[in-house]
């Protein structure tokens, strides 16, 4: 459980305070996104192409899997948290990168 979630159980009871506290873990996530973008900008053309294809694979794969699972939820499978989406996309990004490295040597 995140610190902000624990604090929400005992801490501020105003709507604004709860919203701000709930979004606090997003600050490191924003920083990580900036680092990823900066890193990709410093890659050579081939590495950028590989990362672009890996991200496209991750985006499309995540869309298909989550959309498909949404239909399965309608058939009675348990509802998954939205927190599953990012790890799924990250895993597919890694798989896409491996595929790209194998393809381009």
Helices and strands as residue ranges (DSSP letters): H 3-10, H 15-23, H 26-41, H 45-74, H 83-104
